[in-house]
Amino acid sequence: ALPICPTDKPWSLANFHRAVFDAGKDADALECQAATADKIRAALSRAEVPPELIGGTFSEEQRPAEKSCRVLLYLFLDLSDDLLTPYILQSILGNRAVASKINALGGVWVADTSRPSAHVAGVLQYLSLDHELDTAAPCLLAHCALQGYRGALSWRAMGAEVWNGFPEPQRALYFLEDFDTTCLGFCCHPVLQSMNSNGSTDAGLFGELVTQNAAAAAASYKLLVFELEGVLVKQTKRLQLLPGVASFFNALATQARRPRVAIATDQSQVGLRVWLESFAKGDADKKKAAAKPTEHEARQRVQEAVDMLCAAVSGCRASSENAVTDAG
């Protein structure tokens, strides 16, 4: 008998990596994905414009075929559900406008969370850890990727809390169109346009662009107001500055005429918590409310972001007046 190696241990990092990113070599994973696609095609057989379903495993779709960034769509459904899932298939994916937009973006990769699959379970765990994303089905993840790189330039999720409200097709269409616009913005950025065949870019060009942007902002405005989530920091529980943020503010600090800076944040989730607590009818509503941030937690997050930014910027001074919070 062969000795046990690390990849034979189900808890090993190598085994987890193989289950998520190298599942294309796993016949069971491929069979499972093919069966899922067949079920969805059958459910959408009468659709005027059926959405294109991407075959294979998650890892294969993580590698864009083109150099430029593009949107990748991942949809996680519970095909054993006989109420919400049929609505999503018939009313959302079966909608002509939504399906046409999905096809224009290159199709959607769909996974069935109700079917036993080490691959799908691994993918859900990976997304939960990497994006701190609640992957409870149904969940639609839009992922803007770049050739040769893992991870995302940008990502956005339409989670179960939205789908459980049986949204109109127009909401799903807006989600797709809005994210597509965001992705196109990345594609047109001079830094990405300057990338060579090896996928690297000139650090000098990047620094020059940051300095130019900071100088233009300082010359044009006395007050700069920045959205917190998705602009300065990642939309994750753990605060992380987005790439280029510290560089921009350091360049801004070197300008002779420096504008004042404020950070604004839309904390509608705080209001939703108050609403849920006010009209809670049972344990389920109370559980949903408890998952939303309190006003204190929201204010604390803004202040921590200000402190983190100042720690990364030379000569920065912060106070509670720097953070402008819109809790509406």
DRENDO-1510 file (C-alpha; in Angstrom, 1 decimal, always signed):
<recs>
REC; n; res; u; v; w
REC; 1; ALA; +0.0; +0.0; +0.0 .
REC; 2; LEU; +1.1; +3.6; -0.7 .
REC; 3; PRO; +1.9; +5.8; +2.3 .
REC; 4; ILE; -0.7; +8.5; +3.2 .
REC; 5; CYS; +0.3; +11.8; +1.7 .
REC; 6; PRO; -1.0; +15.3; +2.7 .
REC; 7; THR; -3.5; +15.4; -0.2 .
REC; 8; ASP; -5.2; +12.3; +1.1 .
REC; 9; LYS; -6.2; +14.2; +4.3 .
REC; 10; PRO; -9.6; +15.9; +3.7 .
REC; 11; TRP; -8.6; +18.8; +6.0 .
REC; 12; SER; -5.3; +19.6; +4.1 .
REC; 13; LEU; -4.9; +22.8; +2.2 .
REC; 14; ALA; -3.8; +20.9; -0.9 .
REC; 15; ASN; -6.9; +18.8; -0.9 .
REC; 16; PHE; -9.1; +21.8; -0.5 .
REC; 17; HIS; -7.4; +23.6; -3.3 .
REC; 18; ARG; -7.8; +20.6; -5.5 .
REC; 19; ALA; -11.5; +20.3; -4.7 .
REC; 20; VAL; -12.1; +23.9; -5.7 .
REC; 21; PHE; -9.7; +24.8; -8.5 .
REC; 22; ASP; -8.7; +21.5; -10.0 .
REC; 23; ALA; -12.1; +19.8; -10.0 .
REC; 24; GLY; -12.1; +19.7; -13.7 .
REC; 25; LYS; -10.1; +16.5; -13.4 .
REC; 26; ASP; -12.8; +15.0; -11.2 .
REC; 27; ALA; -15.4; +12.9; -13.1 .
REC; 28; ASP; -17.9; +13.1; -10.3 .
REC; 29; ALA; -17.7; +16.9; -10.1 .
REC; 30; LEU; -18.1; +17.2; -13.9 .
REC; 31; GLU; -21.1; +14.8; -13.9 .
REC; 32; CYS; -22.7; +16.7; -11.1 .
REC; 33; GLN; -22.4; +20.0; -13.0 .
REC; 34; ALA; -23.6; +18.5; -16.2 .
REC; 35; ALA; -26.7; +17.1; -14.4 .
REC; 36; THR; -27.4; +20.6; -12.9 .
REC; 37; ALA; -27.2; +22.2; -16.3 .
REC; 38; ASP; -29.5; +19.6; -17.9 .
REC; 39; LYS; -32.2; +20.3; -15.2 .
REC; 40; ILE; -32.0; +24.0; -15.7 .
REC; 41; ARG; -32.2; +23.8; -19.5 .
REC; 42; ALA; -35.2; +21.5; -19.2 .
REC; 43; ALA; -36.9; +24.1; -16.8 .
REC; 44; LEU; -36.2; +26.9; -19.3 .
REC; 45; SER; -37.0; +24.9; -22.5 .
REC; 46; ARG; -39.9; +27.2; -23.3 .
REC; 47; ALA; -38.0; +30.5; -22.6 .
REC; 48; GLU; -38.0; +32.9; -25.6 .
REC; 49; VAL; -34.3; +33.6; -25.0 .
REC; 50; PRO; -32.7; +30.9; -22.8 .
REC; 51; PRO; -29.6; +32.0; -20.9 .
REC; 52; GLU; -26.3; +30.5; -21.8 .
REC; 53; LEU; -25.1; +28.0; -19.2 .
REC; 54; ILE; -21.4; +27.6; -18.7 .
REC; 55; GLY; -20.3; +24.0; -18.3 .
REC; 56; GLY; -17.4; +22.6; -16.4 .
REC; 57; THR; -16.3; +23.4; -12.9 .
REC; 58; PHE; -15.7; +26.6; -11.0 .
REC; 59; SER; -12.0; +26.7; -11.6 .
REC; 60; GLU; -12.3; +26.6; -15.3 .
REC; 61; GLU; -14.5; +29.7; -15.3 .
REC; 62; GLN; -12.1; +31.5; -13.0 .
REC; 63; ARG; -9.6; +31.8; -15.9 .
REC; 64; PRO; -10.9; +34.4; -18.5 .
REC; 65; ALA; -10.0; +33.6; -22.0 .
REC; 66; GLU; -9.3; +37.2; -22.9 .
REC; 67; LYS; -6.7; +39.7; -21.7 .
REC; 68; SER; -9.1; +42.4; -20.8 .
REC; 69; CYS; -11.2; +42.2; -17.6 .
REC; 70; ARG; -14.7; +40.8; -17.9 .
REC; 71; VAL; -17.7; +39.8; -15.8 .
REC; 72; LEU; -18.1; +36.3; -14.6 .
REC; 73; LEU; -21.5; +35.2; -13.2 .
REC; 74; TYR; -22.0; +32.5; -10.7 .
REC; 75; LEU; -25.5; +31.4; -9.5 .
REC; 76; PHE; -26.1; +29.1; -6.6 .
REC; 77; LEU; -29.5; +27.5; -6.5 .
REC; 78; ASP; -31.3; +24.9; -4.3 .
REC; 79; LEU; -33.0; +22.8; -7.0 .
REC; 80; SER; -34.9; +20.9; -4.3 .
REC; 81; ASP; -36.8; +24.0; -3.5 .
REC; 82; ASP; -40.3; +24.0; -5.1 .
REC; 83; LEU; -41.2; +27.6; -4.5 .
REC; 84; LEU; -38.5; +30.2; -4.9 .
REC; 85; THR; -36.2; +28.3; -7.3 .
REC; 86; PRO; -39.0; +27.9; -9.9 .
REC; 87; TYR; -39.7; +31.6; -9.6 .
REC; 88; ILE; -36.1; +32.4; -10.3 .
REC; 89; LEU; -35.9; +30.1; -13.2 .
REC; 90; GLN; -39.1; +31.1; -14.9 .
REC; 91; SER; -39.5; +34.8; -14.0 .
REC; 92; ILE; -35.8; +35.9; -13.8 .
REC; 93; LEU; -33.7; +33.6; -16.0 .
REC; 94; GLY; -36.6; +33.1; -18.3 .
REC; 95; ASN; -37.1; +36.9; -18.8 .
REC; 96; ARG; -36.0; +38.0; -22.2 .
REC; 97; ALA; -34.1; +41.1; -21.1 .
REC; 98; VAL; -32.3; +39.4; -18.2 .
REC; 99; ALA; -31.3; +36.4; -20.3 .
REC; 100; SER; -30.1; +38.6; -23.1 .
REC; 101; LYS; -27.9; +40.5; -20.6 .
REC; 102; ILE; -26.5; +37.3; -19.2 .
REC; 103; ASN; -25.7; +36.1; -22.7 .
REC; 104; ALA; -24.0; +39.4; -23.5 .
REC; 105; LEU; -21.8; +38.9; -20.5 .
REC; 106; GLY; -20.8; +35.4; -21.6 .
REC; 107; GLY; -23.3; +33.3; -19.7 .
REC; 108; VAL; -23.7; +32.1; -16.1 .
REC; 109; TRP; -22.2; +29.2; -14.2 .
REC; 110; VAL; -24.8; +27.5; -12.0 .
REC; 111; ALA; -24.4; +25.2; -9.1 .
REC; 112; ASP; -27.0; +23.1; -7.2 .
REC; 113; THR; -26.4; +23.4; -3.5 .
REC; 114; SER; -28.9; +20.7; -2.7 .
REC; 115; ARG; -26.9; +18.0; -4.5 .
REC; 116; PRO; -24.1; +16.4; -2.6 .
REC; 117; SER; -20.8; +17.6; -4.1 .
REC; 118; ALA; -17.4; +18.2; -2.6 .
REC; 119; HIS; -16.7; +20.6; -5.4 .
REC; 120; VAL; -19.7; +22.9; -4.8 .
REC; 121; ALA; -19.2; +22.7; -1.0 .
REC; 122; GLY; -15.6; +23.7; -1.4 .
REC; 123; VAL; -16.5; +26.6; -3.7 .
REC; 124; LEU; -19.0; +27.9; -1.3 .
REC; 125; GLN; -16.5; +27.7; +1.6 .
REC; 126; TYR; -13.9; +29.4; -0.6 .
REC; 127; LEU; -16.2; +32.3; -1.5 .
REC; 128; SER; -17.3; +32.6; +2.2 .
REC; 129; LEU; -13.6; +32.9; +3.3 .
REC; 130; ASP; -12.3; +35.0; +0.4 .
REC; 131; HIS; -15.1; +37.5; +0.2 .
REC; 132; GLU; -16.7; +37.1; +3.6 .
REC; 133; LEU; -19.8; +36.4; +1.6 .
REC; 134; ASP; -23.0; +34.7; +2.9 .
REC; 135; THR; -23.3; +32.0; +0.3 .
REC; 136; ALA; -26.7; +30.7; +1.4 .
REC; 137; ALA; -28.7; +29.8; -1.7 .
REC; 138; PRO; -30.0; +31.5; -3.8 .
REC; 139; CYS; -27.0; +33.7; -4.5 .
REC; 140; LEU; -25.8; +35.5; -7.6 .
REC; 141; LEU; -22.2; +36.6; -7.6 .
REC; 142; ALA; -20.8; +38.9; -10.3 .
REC; 143; HIS; -17.0; +38.8; -10.4 .
REC; 144; CYS; -14.8; +41.1; -12.5 .
REC; 145; ALA; -11.6; +39.2; -13.2 .
REC; 146; LEU; -8.4; +39.8; -15.2 .
REC; 147; GLN; -6.6; +37.4; -17.4 .
REC; 148; GLY; -3.9; +35.4; -15.5 .
REC; 149; TYR; -5.0; +36.5; -12.1 .
REC; 150; ARG; -7.1; +34.8; -9.4 .
REC; 151; GLY; -9.4; +37.0; -7.3 .
REC; 152; ALA; -11.4; +40.0; -8.4 .
REC; 153; LEU; -10.9; +43.5; -9.5 .
REC; 154; SER; -14.4; +44.0; -8.2 .
REC; 155; TRP; -17.3; +41.8; -7.1 .
REC; 156; ARG; -20.9; +42.1; -6.0 .
REC; 157; ALA; -23.5; +39.7; -4.7 .
REC; 158; MET; -27.2; +39.5; -5.0 .
REC; 159; GLY; -27.8; +37.4; -1.9 .
REC; 160; ALA; -30.6; +35.3; -0.4 .
REC; 161; GLU; -32.0; +38.3; +1.5 .
REC; 162; VAL; -32.9; +39.9; -1.9 .
REC; 163; TRP; -34.1; +36.7; -3.6 .
REC; 164; ASN; -36.3; +35.8; -0.6 .
REC; 165; GLY; -38.3; +38.9; -1.4 .
REC; 166; PHE; -39.2; +37.5; -4.9 .
REC; 167; PRO; -37.7; +40.5; -6.7 .
REC; 168; GLU; -38.9; +41.7; -10.1 .
REC; 169; PRO; -36.9; +40.9; -13.2 .
REC; 170; GLN; -36.0; +44.5; -13.5 .
REC; 171; ARG; -34.0; +44.4; -10.2 .
REC; 172; ALA; -31.9; +41.5; -11.5 .
REC; 173; LEU; -31.4; +43.3; -14.8 .
REC; 174; TYR; -30.3; +46.5; -13.0 .
REC; 175; PHE; -27.8; +44.5; -10.9 .
REC; 176; LEU; -26.2; +43.0; -14.0 .
REC; 177; GLU; -26.1; +46.3; -16.0 .
REC; 178; ASP; -24.7; +48.3; -13.1 .
REC; 179; PHE; -22.0; +45.8; -12.5 .
REC; 180; ASP; -21.2; +45.6; -16.2 .
REC; 181; THR; -20.7; +49.4; -16.2 .
REC; 182; THR; -18.3; +49.1; -13.2 .
REC; 183; CYS; -16.3; +46.4; -15.0 .
REC; 184; LEU; -16.1; +48.5; -18.2 .
REC; 185; GLY; -14.7; +51.3; -16.1 .
REC; 186; PHE; -11.9; +49.0; -15.0 .
REC; 187; CYS; -11.2; +47.9; -18.6 .
REC; 188; CYS; -10.8; +51.5; -19.7 .
REC; 189; HIS; -8.5; +52.5; -16.9 .
REC; 190; PRO; -5.1; +53.7; -18.3 .
REC; 191; VAL; -3.2; +51.3; -15.9 .
REC; 192; LEU; -5.0; +48.3; -17.3 .
REC; 193; GLN; -4.7; +49.6; -20.9 .
REC; 194; SER; -0.9; +49.9; -20.4 .
REC; 195; MET; -0.5; +46.3; -19.3 .
REC; 196; ASN; +2.0; +44.3; -21.3 .
REC; 197; SER; +1.7; +40.7; -22.5 .
REC; 198; ASN; +3.0; +39.4; -19.2 .
REC; 199; GLY; +0.2; +41.1; -17.3 .
REC; 200; SER; +2.5; +43.6; -15.5 .
REC; 201; THR; +2.3; +47.4; -15.6 .
REC; 202; ASP; +4.7; +50.2; -15.3 .
REC; 203; ALA; +4.9; +51.3; -11.6 .
REC; 204; GLY; +6.1; +54.7; -12.7 .
REC; 205; LEU; +3.0; +55.2; -14.9 .
REC; 206; PHE; +0.7; +54.2; -12.0 .
REC; 207; GLY; +2.4; +56.7; -9.7 .
REC; 208; GLU; +2.2; +59.4; -12.3 .
REC; 209; LEU; -1.5; +58.8; -12.7 .
REC; 210; VAL; -2.1; +58.9; -9.0 .
REC; 211; THR; -0.2; +62.2; -8.6 .
REC; 212; GLN; -2.1; +63.7; -11.6 .
REC; 213; ASN; -5.5; +62.8; -10.1 .
REC; 214; ALA; -4.5; +64.1; -6.7 .
REC; 215; ALA; -3.3; +67.4; -8.2 .
REC; 216; ALA; -6.5; +67.8; -10.2 .
REC; 217; ALA; -8.7; +67.1; -7.2 .
REC; 218; ALA; -6.7; +69.6; -5.0 .
REC; 219; ALA; -6.9; +72.3; -7.7 .
REC; 220; SER; -10.6; +71.9; -8.3 .
REC; 221; TYR; -12.2; +71.3; -4.9 .
REC; 222; LYS; -12.1; +72.7; -1.4 .
REC; 223; LEU; -14.0; +69.6; +0.0 .
REC; 224; LEU; -13.7; +66.0; -1.2 .
REC; 225; VAL; -16.4; +63.6; +0.0 .
REC; 226; PHE; -15.7; +59.9; -0.4 .
REC; 227; GLU; -18.1; +56.9; -0.1 .
REC; 228; LEU; -16.6; +54.4; +2.4 .
REC; 229; GLU; -17.7; +51.0; +1.2 .
REC; 230; GLY; -16.4; +49.9; -2.2 .
REC; 231; VAL; -14.5; +53.2; -2.8 .
REC; 232; LEU; -12.0; +53.4; +0.1 .
REC; 233; VAL; -12.4; +50.0; +1.7 .
REC; 234; LYS; -13.4; +46.5; +0.7 .
REC; 235; GLN; -17.0; +45.5; +1.4 .
REC; 236; THR; -16.0; +42.9; +3.9 .
REC; 237; LYS; -16.3; +42.6; +7.7 .
REC; 238; ARG; -12.6; +43.1; +8.1 .
REC; 239; LEU; -11.5; +46.6; +7.2 .
REC; 240; GLN; -9.0; +46.7; +4.3 .
REC; 241; LEU; -8.1; +49.7; +2.2 .
REC; 242; LEU; -8.6; +49.2; -1.5 .
REC; 243; PRO; -5.5; +49.3; -3.8 .
REC; 244; GLY; -4.4; +52.8; -4.7 .
REC; 245; VAL; -6.3; +54.5; -1.8 .
REC; 246; ALA; -3.3; +55.2; +0.4 .
REC; 247; SER; -1.2; +56.2; -2.7 .
REC; 248; PHE; -3.8; +58.8; -3.7 .
REC; 249; PHE; -4.1; +60.3; -0.2 .
REC; 250; ASN; -0.4; +60.5; +0.2 .
REC; 251; ALA; -0.2; +62.3; -3.1 .
REC; 252; LEU; -3.0; +64.6; -2.0 .
REC; 253; ALA; -1.1; +65.4; +1.2 .
REC; 254; THR; +1.9; +66.7; -0.9 .
REC; 255; GLN; -0.2; +69.3; -2.7 .
REC; 256; ALA; +0.3; +73.0; -1.8 .
REC; 257; ARG; -3.4; +73.5; -1.7 .
REC; 258; ARG; -5.0; +70.6; +0.2 .
REC; 259; PRO; -8.8; +70.3; +0.3 .
REC; 260; ARG; -10.7; +69.1; +3.3 .
REC; 261; VAL; -11.7; +65.4; +3.2 .
REC; 262; ALA; -14.9; +63.8; +4.5 .
REC; 263; ILE; -16.0; +60.2; +4.5 .
REC; 264; ALA; -19.7; +59.4; +3.9 .
REC; 265; THR; -21.4; +56.1; +4.4 .
REC; 266; ASP; -24.9; +54.9; +3.5 .
REC; 267; GLN; -25.9; +52.8; +6.5 .
REC; 268; SER; -29.4; +51.7; +5.4 .
REC; 269; GLN; -28.7; +48.3; +7.1 .
REC; 270; VAL; -28.9; +50.1; +10.4 .
REC; 271; GLY; -32.4; +51.4; +9.6 .
REC; 272; LEU; -33.4; +47.9; +8.4 .
REC; 273; ARG; -32.3; +46.5; +11.7 .
REC; 274; VAL; -34.5; +49.1; +13.6 .
REC; 275; TRP; -37.4; +48.3; +11.3 .
REC; 276; LEU; -37.1; +44.5; +11.8 .
REC; 277; GLU; -36.8; +44.9; +15.6 .
REC; 278; SER; -39.9; +47.1; +15.6 .
REC; 279; PHE; -42.0; +44.7; +13.6 .
REC; 280; ALA; -40.5; +41.3; +14.5 .
REC; 281; LYS; -43.1; +38.6; +14.5 .
REC; 282; GLY; -40.9; +35.7; +15.5 .
REC; 283; ASP; -37.5; +34.2; +16.0 .
REC; 284; ALA; -36.7; +34.4; +12.3 .
REC; 285; ASP; -37.2; +38.1; +12.2 .
REC; 286; LYS; -35.2; +38.6; +15.3 .
REC; 287; LYS; -32.4; +36.6; +13.9 .
REC; 288; LYS; -32.4; +38.7; +10.7 .
REC; 289; ALA; -32.3; +41.9; +12.8 .
REC; 290; ALA; -29.4; +40.6; +14.9 .
REC; 291; ALA; -27.4; +40.1; +11.7 .
REC; 292; LYS; -27.6; +43.8; +10.8 .
REC; 293; PRO; -25.3; +46.4; +12.3 .
REC; 294; THR; -26.3; +48.7; +15.1 .
REC; 295; GLU; -25.8; +52.5; +14.9 .
REC; 296; HIS; -22.9; +52.2; +17.3 .
REC; 297; GLU; -21.2; +49.5; +15.2 .
REC; 298; ALA; -21.7; +51.6; +12.0 .
REC; 299; ARG; -20.2; +54.7; +13.5 .
REC; 300; GLN; -17.3; +52.6; +15.0 .
REC; 301; ARG; -16.6; +51.1; +11.5 .
REC; 302; VAL; -16.4; +54.6; +10.0 .
REC; 303; GLN; -14.1; +55.9; +12.7 .
REC; 304; GLU; -11.8; +52.8; +12.4 .
REC; 305; ALA; -11.6; +53.4; +8.6 .
REC; 306; VAL; -10.6; +57.0; +9.2 .
REC; 307; ASP; -8.0; +55.9; +11.7 .
REC; 308; MET; -6.7; +53.2; +9.3 .
REC; 309; LEU; -6.4; +55.8; +6.4 .
REC; 310; CYS; -4.6; +58.3; +8.6 .
REC; 311; ALA; -2.1; +55.6; +9.7 .
REC; 312; ALA; -1.3; +55.0; +6.1 .
REC; 313; VAL; -1.0; +58.7; +5.1 .
REC; 314; SER; +1.8; +61.0; +6.1 .
REC; 315; GLY; +0.8; +64.1; +8.0 .
REC; 316; CYS; -2.8; +63.1; +8.4 .
REC; 317; ARG; -4.9; +64.4; +11.2 .
REC; 318; ALA; -8.4; +62.9; +12.0 .
REC; 319; SER; -11.3; +63.7; +14.3 .
REC; 320; SER; -14.9; +62.5; +14.6 .
REC; 321; GLU; -15.9; +65.5; +12.4 .
REC; 322; ASN; -14.1; +63.9; +9.5 .
REC; 323; ALA; -16.7; +61.2; +9.2 .
REC; 324; VAL; -20.0; +62.2; +7.7 .
REC; 325; THR; -22.6; +59.4; +8.2 .
REC; 326; ASP; -25.9; +59.1; +6.3 .
REC; 327; ALA; -27.9; +56.6; +8.3 .
REC; 328; GLY; -31.0; +57.0; +6.1 .
</recs>
